[in-house]
Structures are given as structure tokens and as C-alpha cells.
Amino acid sequence: MMRLSAPVTAASMLAATLLLAPVVSGQRAPRARDLGVPFEGAPGRENAITDVAGVTVGHATIISGEGALKVGQGPVRTGVTAVLPRGRDSMAKPSFAGWFSQNGNGEMTGTTWLEESGFLEGPVMITNTHSVGVVRDAVIQWRIKSGPPDASGYWWSLPVVAETYDGVLNDINGFHVKERHAFAALDGARSGPVPEGNVGGGTGMVAYGFKGGIGTSSRVVGAGSARYTVGVLVQANFGRRPQLTIAGVPVGKEIPLAPQQAQHLGDNPARGDLGSIIIVVATDAPLLPHQLKRLARRATLGMARTGGLSGNGSGDIFLAFSTANPDAFRAEGLAALQMVSNEEISPIFDATAWATEEAIVNAMVAAETMTGADGRRVERLPHDGLRAALRKYNRLVQ
């Protein structure tokens, strides 16, 4: 994970160029299960999307400046997150994939070809709304610089880049995400623990009126005679405070927003949910594109379990990919494929909903209080308050 955290000056920009080597760090902050939040299903070793073998995640986090918003100068609270289905082999060996828009007030580039071809040909990138273009172009440059042509013999890219809006805390019209940040997220992608909360594309995000960001989780399930892993990563920037539900408990109503906070967060019931969420689902189950589209739709249920209702202003866009069938993408000849029977796929659907729910809560538990543009302050989900609410409804795991 790369982190830039100095005031924006000529000197700091020079220093920034010296910080492009990614810093890899494991998850250290408490996660939802550590606080006693009960969840359905059995997680993998890291309880992260990287429990799906081959999947790597990288972040570039940009934090600088404070005080009044000065467009082009800051404060800056943003970044980029990269999810690579097969690590460095993601370009050479595309993965079967499917996507779903629960509510389309957002963007995920490259999905027209993904829908047509059934393949995800590279990484999934997540950033802020006004940085989609620069990140998309950077992925093409990174591909040309870092690897051989694709299976058909030439470089050709329609990258998948998704976004959520961080303009409450970030100078979003200052265009602070640059090519080097996308490169850093891609080059720094690793397996193992995934940093969560105020990192990468999730740096400036808000969820249910609390600080939001990046979260992840996984499940190991049986389908027929086989066992598979499902991993989920979210960029959570959605929901109104009264909606927030954790383990069936109305946490948002137990910890309500103060009127002043609601005003500067734009929490207006008449306008509905103005935020967004991007959800990336990975699995090692051999699923074909039409099945992966079904899987992507199940992420909606995990979002709903936390109280999300997909209001008109919310961009809720989900993508699912499979790391199975590694030789499916061929320039010629026949590919031998495997596919889970539809009659045995339901446990994988369950795992997707459960892991999505936990990933959202993990994002909020990991996130720290942040003050950004014009001194707007977004509080973290208070751990003690969460535990008290769960205890009140007899849902706390001791």
C-alpha cells in the first residue's frame, strides 16, 4: 500500500515520486468478528478475497492537506485499489466473469465487452468518480509495459474501472489521482491480509453516515462433493444512518446522526440514498459467465442484510469472476471446461451474500475518523457503541 500524506507543495510532489514503491502491511486493526459481531458461514484463513488462490489486492492511498477546500490543492483524501484475479497472470489468462447493476447511478468501464465475451481481461480497479479515466488509461499503459501481448498476439484493452464518490471529504475536482498511483496499486498487489478502511479507493468514502471504505471477507463452502472459496471486496460509500443493520440489530437507530452531521453529509430522507457501493466477488468454483452473473446479483442480498436499499442516487454495481478454468481463453482450438451444476450452486450463492455482508461491516469497523475538505468530519463506527447495541439485542458474541 502506498500512502502519500504531506501538504501539497512542489517539494511534496517531488517526495511523492519517491514513495511509489508500495508498502505492504497486514491487517492489524480489529475486525468485526473481533468485536463480537456474529456472522453466518465459515471464513477462509485471512477472511479476505485473497483466500481465493491467485487473487491479489493492492492500494495506493493519497492523503494531504487540511482546512478549506481549494480546488486543485486539497485537502486530498482519495486513492486507487486494484484486484487482480490471477496476480501477474491476469492479463495473460483472462477469467470468466459476469457483472450486475443493481442501481446504475455510477460507472464500471469495460462491462460491455465483459458481458459480450464472458471474460475479465485484466484487473478490477476502484477509485473515485472523477478519476476513472486516468486510471483506465494507466491500466493500458501498465499492461503494455509489464507483459507480453495477449493470447491473440497483440495488446488490446478495455479495462474494468469502477468508482464511488468521495467529494464530501476529498478535493474530487482537483484530479489528484495520477497514473503513478494506479501503477503503485497494481505493482503492490499481494496475496494474504488485505488492509481495510481508509485505504486505496476507499480513503474518502462514507457508509451509513460513518466513515466507510474498503472491506473484505470470505467463505469456504461445500457444493456437491467439492469445497470452494468465495471472497468479496467492497468499496462502501452508501446508505443512510437509520438504515444501518448489523447482525439484525438496528445499529443506525441506536447510534443516530446529529442534525449538524446529517446536514453536511447530505443525509436527507426525501432524496434517498445518495451513496454507492462497488462489490467484487471472486471464487475458485468453476462457474461459467451466466452463472457468475447470477453470483454478482447475490451481492445485492449481502448489501440488503446491512440495510442498503439502493436509492435512486446510489451506484450499486457488482462483478464476479472465477479463477477456475484457467485455459478457457484461447486464441484457437477447443477449450475443455468444467462447470458446477446449477443444482449444486446454492451454497455458493449463500456464501456470496454472507461474505458481502461481513465485508461491508469490516470496512466500517476498520475505518478511522477522518476530517477532510472544509473541515468536514466523519466519525468512525464506535466499537463500544456497536458492542452495546449488539448486547442490548442479545446478539453479541462474548
C-alpha positions as CSV (number, residue, x, y, z in Angstrom):
1,M,0.0,0.0,0.0
2,M,1.4,3.4,-1.0
3,R,0.4,6.3,1.3
4,L,1.1,10.0,0.5
5,S,0.4,12.2,3.5
6,A,2.2,15.5,3.2
7,P,0.8,19.0,2.3
8,V,0.6,19.5,-1.5
9,T,3.7,21.6,-2.4
10,A,6.3,21.3,-5.1
11,A,8.6,19.7,-2.6
12,S,5.9,17.2,-1.5
13,M,5.1,16.3,-5.1
14,L,8.8,15.5,-5.6
15,A,8.8,13.4,-2.5
16,A,5.7,11.7,-3.7
17,T,7.6,10.4,-6.7
18,L,10.0,8.7,-4.2
19,L,7.2,6.9,-2.5
20,L,5.9,4.9,-5.4
21,A,7.5,1.7,-4.1
22,P,4.5,0.0,-2.4
23,V,4.5,-0.6,1.3
24,V,2.9,-4.0,2.2
25,S,1.2,-4.2,5.5
26,G,-1.0,-6.9,7.1
27,Q,-4.3,-6.3,8.7
28,R,-3.8,-5.1,12.3
29,A,-6.9,-3.2,13.3
30,P,-9.8,-5.1,14.9
31,R,-12.3,-6.6,12.6
32,A,-16.0,-7.1,13.1
33,R,-15.6,-10.7,14.4
34,D,-13.0,-9.4,16.9
35,L,-15.7,-7.1,18.4
36,G,-18.2,-10.0,18.8
37,V,-20.3,-9.4,15.7
38,P,-21.9,-12.8,14.7
39,F,-22.0,-13.8,11.0
40,E,-23.2,-16.8,9.0
41,G,-20.8,-19.2,7.5
42,A,-17.1,-20.2,7.8
43,P,-14.4,-17.8,6.6
44,G,-11.1,-18.7,4.9
45,R,-7.7,-18.3,6.5
46,E,-7.5,-14.5,6.1
47,N,-11.2,-13.9,5.8
48,A,-10.4,-11.9,2.7
49,I,-10.9,-12.0,-1.1
50,T,-7.3,-13.2,-1.2
51,D,-8.4,-16.6,0.3
52,V,-9.2,-17.4,-3.3
53,A,-5.9,-18.7,-4.5
54,G,-4.1,-16.4,-7.0
55,V,-6.1,-13.3,-6.2
56,T,-4.0,-10.3,-5.2
57,V,-5.0,-6.8,-3.9
58,G,-3.1,-3.5,-3.9
59,H,-3.8,0.0,-2.7
60,A,-2.5,3.5,-3.4
61,T,-3.6,5.9,-0.7
62,I,-3.3,9.7,-1.1
63,I,-3.9,11.9,2.0
64,S,-2.7,15.5,2.1
65,G,-3.7,19.0,3.3
66,E,-6.4,20.2,5.6
67,G,-8.8,23.1,6.1
68,A,-10.8,25.0,3.4
69,L,-11.3,23.3,0.1
70,K,-9.1,24.8,-2.7
71,V,-9.8,23.0,-5.9
72,G,-6.5,21.6,-7.3
73,Q,-4.7,21.9,-3.9
74,G,-6.8,19.9,-1.5
75,P,-7.5,18.6,1.1
76,V,-6.9,15.3,-0.6
77,R,-8.5,12.1,0.7
78,T,-8.5,9.6,-2.2
79,G,-6.7,6.7,-3.9
80,V,-6.9,3.6,-6.0
81,T,-7.5,-0.1,-5.3
82,A,-6.5,-2.9,-7.6
83,V,-7.9,-6.5,-7.6
84,L,-6.0,-8.9,-9.8
85,P,-7.8,-12.3,-10.4
86,R,-4.6,-14.2,-11.2
87,G,-2.0,-11.8,-9.9
88,R,0.6,-11.1,-12.6
89,D,-1.1,-13.7,-14.9
90,S,-4.3,-11.7,-15.0
91,M,-3.6,-10.3,-18.4
92,A,-2.3,-13.5,-20.0
93,K,-5.1,-15.7,-18.6
94,P,-8.4,-13.8,-18.5
95,S,-11.1,-15.1,-16.2
96,F,-14.7,-16.0,-16.8
97,A,-16.8,-13.2,-15.3
98,G,-20.2,-11.6,-15.0
99,W,-21.5,-8.3,-13.7
100,F,-24.7,-6.8,-12.5
101,S,-26.0,-3.2,-11.9
102,Q,-28.4,-3.1,-9.0
103,N,-28.7,0.6,-9.5
104,G,-26.8,2.3,-12.2
105,N,-26.0,5.8,-10.8
106,G,-22.3,5.0,-11.2
107,E,-19.7,3.7,-13.5
108,M,-17.8,0.5,-14.2
109,T,-16.0,0.7,-17.5
110,G,-15.3,-2.3,-19.7
111,T,-18.5,-4.1,-18.9
112,T,-20.0,-4.0,-22.4
113,W,-17.2,-6.3,-23.6
114,L,-17.3,-8.3,-20.4
115,E,-20.9,-9.0,-21.0
116,E,-20.4,-9.9,-24.6
117,S,-17.3,-12.1,-24.2
118,G,-17.8,-13.5,-20.8
119,F,-14.2,-12.7,-19.8
120,L,-12.5,-10.3,-17.4
121,E,-9.3,-9.5,-19.3
122,G,-7.2,-8.0,-16.5
123,P,-7.6,-6.3,-13.1
124,V,-10.6,-4.6,-11.5
125,M,-9.7,-1.1,-10.4
126,I,-11.7,1.1,-8.0
127,T,-11.2,4.8,-7.4
128,N,-13.2,8.0,-7.1
129,T,-15.8,9.2,-9.6
130,H,-13.7,11.8,-11.4
131,S,-10.6,9.6,-11.7
132,V,-12.0,6.7,-13.7
133,G,-10.5,8.0,-16.9
134,V,-6.9,8.4,-15.7
135,V,-7.0,5.0,-14.0
136,R,-8.4,3.3,-17.1
137,D,-5.6,4.8,-19.3
138,A,-3.0,3.9,-16.7
139,V,-4.0,0.2,-16.8
140,I,-3.5,0.1,-20.5
141,Q,0.0,1.6,-20.1
142,W,0.8,-0.8,-17.3
143,R,-0.2,-3.7,-19.4
144,I,2.0,-2.7,-22.3
145,K,5.0,-2.1,-20.0
146,S,4.7,-5.1,-17.8
147,G,3.8,-8.1,-20.0
148,P,3.6,-9.8,-23.4
149,P,0.8,-9.4,-25.9
150,D,-2.4,-11.3,-25.2
151,A,-3.3,-14.7,-26.5
152,S,-4.3,-13.4,-29.9
153,G,-0.9,-11.8,-30.3
154,Y,-1.4,-8.1,-29.6
155,W,-2.2,-5.6,-26.8
156,W,-5.8,-4.7,-26.7
157,S,-7.5,-3.5,-23.6
158,L,-10.9,-2.4,-22.3
159,P,-10.0,-2.1,-18.6
160,V,-12.6,-2.5,-15.9
161,V,-12.5,0.6,-13.6
162,A,-15.3,1.3,-11.1
163,E,-15.9,4.3,-8.8
164,T,-17.7,5.8,-5.9
165,Y,-17.9,9.5,-5.0
166,D,-15.6,10.9,-2.3
167,G,-16.4,14.6,-2.7
168,V,-17.6,15.0,0.9
169,L,-14.0,14.7,2.2
170,N,-11.9,14.9,-0.9
171,D,-11.0,17.6,-3.4
172,I,-12.5,15.4,-6.1
173,N,-12.3,18.1,-8.8
174,G,-8.6,18.6,-8.2
175,F,-7.8,15.4,-10.1
176,H,-5.1,14.2,-7.6
177,V,-5.1,10.6,-8.8
178,K,-2.4,10.2,-11.3
179,E,-1.0,7.3,-13.4
180,R,1.7,6.6,-10.9
181,H,-1.0,5.8,-8.2
182,A,-2.7,3.2,-10.5
183,F,0.8,1.8,-11.2
184,A,1.6,1.6,-7.5
185,A,-1.7,-0.2,-6.7
186,L,-1.1,-2.7,-9.5
187,D,2.6,-3.3,-8.7
188,G,1.9,-3.5,-5.0
189,A,-0.9,-6.1,-5.3
190,R,-0.2,-9.0,-2.9
191,S,-1.9,-12.1,-1.5
192,G,-2.5,-12.5,2.2
193,P,-4.1,-10.0,4.6
194,V,-5.8,-7.0,2.9
195,P,-5.7,-3.6,4.5
196,E,-9.2,-2.2,5.1
197,G,-10.9,1.0,5.9
198,N,-9.3,4.3,4.9
199,V,-7.1,2.9,2.2
200,G,-6.9,2.9,-1.6
201,G,-10.1,3.9,-3.4
202,G,-11.9,3.8,-0.1
203,T,-9.9,6.5,1.5
204,G,-12.5,9.3,1.4
205,M,-15.7,7.2,1.5
206,V,-18.7,7.4,3.9
207,A,-21.1,4.5,4.7
208,Y,-24.3,4.9,6.6
209,G,-23.1,8.3,7.9
210,F,-20.0,6.6,9.4
211,K,-16.5,6.5,7.9
212,G,-16.6,3.9,5.1
213,G,-14.0,2.5,2.7
214,I,-12.5,-0.9,1.7
215,G,-13.7,-4.1,3.4
216,T,-13.3,-7.8,2.6
217,S,-14.4,-11.2,3.7
218,S,-14.5,-14.8,2.5
219,R,-16.4,-18.1,3.0
220,V,-15.5,-21.7,2.4
221,V,-18.5,-23.8,1.3
222,G,-19.3,-27.3,0.1
223,A,-21.1,-27.7,-3.3
224,G,-21.8,-31.3,-4.1
225,S,-18.7,-33.3,-3.2
226,A,-16.3,-30.3,-3.6
227,R,-15.3,-27.4,-1.4
228,Y,-14.9,-23.9,-2.8
229,T,-13.9,-20.5,-1.6
230,V,-15.8,-17.3,-2.2
231,G,-14.1,-14.0,-1.5
232,V,-15.6,-10.5,-1.5
233,L,-14.1,-7.0,-1.6
234,V,-16.2,-3.9,-1.3
235,Q,-15.7,-0.1,-1.6
236,A,-18.5,1.0,0.7
237,N,-19.8,4.6,0.2
238,F,-23.6,4.1,0.6
239,G,-26.6,4.1,2.9
240,R,-28.3,6.4,5.3
241,R,-27.8,6.2,9.0
242,P,-31.3,4.9,10.0
243,Q,-30.9,2.0,7.6
244,L,-27.8,0.5,9.1
245,T,-28.4,-3.0,10.4
246,I,-25.7,-5.3,11.7
247,A,-26.4,-8.9,12.7
248,G,-30.1,-8.0,12.6
249,V,-29.6,-5.1,15.1
250,P,-30.8,-1.6,14.1
251,V,-27.4,-0.1,14.9
252,G,-28.1,3.1,12.9
253,K,-31.1,3.9,15.0
254,E,-29.2,3.1,18.2
255,I,-26.4,5.5,17.2
256,P,-28.2,8.2,15.3
257,L,-26.6,11.1,13.3
258,A,-26.6,14.5,15.0
259,P,-28.6,17.1,12.9
260,Q,-25.4,19.0,12.0
261,Q,-23.7,15.8,10.8
262,A,-26.7,14.9,8.7
263,Q,-26.7,18.3,7.1
264,H,-23.0,18.2,5.9
265,L,-23.3,14.5,4.8
266,G,-26.4,15.3,2.8
267,D,-28.5,12.7,4.7
268,N,-31.9,13.8,3.5
269,P,-34.7,11.2,3.6
270,A,-36.5,12.9,0.8
271,R,-33.6,12.4,-1.6
272,G,-33.0,8.8,-0.6
273,D,-29.6,7.0,-0.6
274,L,-27.0,9.2,-2.4
275,G,-24.0,6.9,-2.0
276,S,-22.6,4.0,-3.9
277,I,-21.0,0.6,-3.4
278,I,-18.8,-1.4,-5.7
279,I,-18.6,-5.2,-4.9
280,V,-16.1,-7.6,-6.4
281,V,-16.8,-11.3,-5.9
282,A,-14.1,-13.9,-6.5
283,T,-14.4,-17.7,-6.4
284,D,-12.4,-20.8,-7.3
285,A,-15.6,-22.6,-8.2
286,P,-15.8,-23.5,-11.9
287,L,-18.6,-21.2,-12.9
288,L,-19.4,-20.0,-16.4
289,P,-20.2,-16.4,-17.2
290,H,-24.0,-16.8,-17.0
291,Q,-23.6,-18.4,-13.5
292,L,-21.2,-15.6,-12.4
293,K,-23.8,-13.0,-13.4
294,R,-26.1,-14.9,-11.0
295,L,-23.4,-14.7,-8.4
296,A,-22.9,-11.0,-8.8
297,R,-26.7,-10.5,-8.3
298,R,-26.4,-12.2,-4.9
299,A,-24.1,-9.5,-3.7
300,T,-27.3,-7.3,-3.5
301,L,-28.6,-9.6,-0.8
302,G,-25.5,-9.1,1.3
303,M,-25.8,-5.3,0.9
304,A,-29.5,-5.6,1.9
305,R,-28.6,-7.5,5.0
306,T,-26.8,-4.4,6.3
307,G,-29.8,-2.2,5.4
308,G,-28.9,-0.9,2.0
309,L,-32.0,-0.2,-0.2
310,S,-30.4,1.1,-3.5
311,G,-31.9,4.5,-3.7
312,N,-32.1,6.4,-6.9
313,G,-28.9,8.3,-6.3
314,S,-26.8,5.2,-5.4
315,G,-24.4,3.5,-7.8
316,D,-24.5,-0.2,-6.8
317,I,-22.5,-2.2,-9.3
318,F,-21.2,-5.7,-8.8
319,L,-18.8,-8.0,-10.6
320,A,-18.0,-11.7,-10.0
321,F,-15.1,-13.7,-11.5
322,S,-13.9,-17.3,-11.3
323,T,-10.2,-18.4,-11.2
324,A,-11.2,-21.9,-12.3
325,N,-10.9,-23.0,-16.0
326,P,-7.5,-21.2,-16.4
327,D,-7.1,-22.2,-20.0
328,A,-10.5,-21.2,-21.2
329,F,-9.2,-18.1,-23.0
330,R,-7.7,-19.5,-26.2
331,A,-6.8,-17.9,-29.5
332,E,-7.7,-21.1,-31.3
333,G,-9.0,-24.6,-30.8
334,L,-11.4,-26.0,-28.3
335,A,-11.3,-25.4,-24.5
336,A,-12.1,-28.1,-22.1
337,L,-14.3,-26.6,-19.4
338,Q,-15.8,-27.5,-16.0
339,M,-19.0,-26.1,-14.5
340,V,-20.7,-26.5,-11.2
341,S,-24.2,-27.9,-11.7
342,N,-27.0,-25.4,-11.2
343,E,-28.5,-27.9,-8.8
344,E,-25.4,-27.6,-6.5
345,I,-24.8,-23.8,-6.8
346,S,-27.0,-22.5,-4.0
347,P,-24.3,-22.8,-1.2
348,I,-22.1,-20.5,-3.4
349,F,-24.9,-18.0,-3.6
350,D,-25.3,-18.1,0.2
351,A,-21.5,-17.6,0.6
352,T,-21.6,-14.5,-1.6
353,A,-24.4,-12.9,0.4
354,W,-22.8,-13.7,3.7
355,A,-19.3,-12.6,2.7
356,T,-20.6,-9.3,1.2
357,E,-22.5,-8.5,4.5
358,E,-19.3,-9.1,6.5
359,A,-17.1,-7.2,4.1
360,I,-19.3,-4.1,4.5
361,V,-19.2,-4.2,8.3
362,N,-15.4,-4.9,8.2
363,A,-14.9,-1.7,6.1
364,M,-16.8,0.3,8.7
365,V,-15.1,-1.3,11.7
366,A,-11.6,-0.7,10.2
367,A,-12.2,2.8,9.1
368,E,-10.9,5.7,11.3
369,T,-12.5,9.1,11.9
370,M,-11.4,11.5,9.1
371,T,-11.6,15.2,8.7
372,G,-11.4,16.5,5.1
373,A,-12.5,19.3,2.8
374,D,-13.8,22.4,4.5
375,G,-13.2,20.7,7.9
376,R,-16.0,18.1,7.4
377,R,-15.5,15.4,9.9
378,V,-16.9,11.9,9.5
379,E,-16.8,9.7,12.6
380,R,-15.9,6.1,12.6
381,L,-18.4,3.5,13.7
382,P,-17.8,3.5,17.5
383,H,-16.7,0.0,18.6
384,D,-18.1,0.3,22.1
385,G,-21.4,1.7,20.7
386,L,-21.6,-1.2,18.3
387,R,-21.0,-3.8,21.1
388,A,-23.5,-2.1,23.3
389,A,-26.2,-2.2,20.6
390,L,-25.5,-5.9,19.9
391,R,-25.6,-6.6,23.7
392,K,-28.9,-4.9,24.0
393,Y,-30.5,-7.2,21.4
394,N,-28.6,-10.3,22.8
395,R,-26.6,-10.6,19.6
396,L,-23.1,-10.0,21.0
397,V,-20.7,-13.0,20.8
398,Q,-18.7,-12.9,24.0
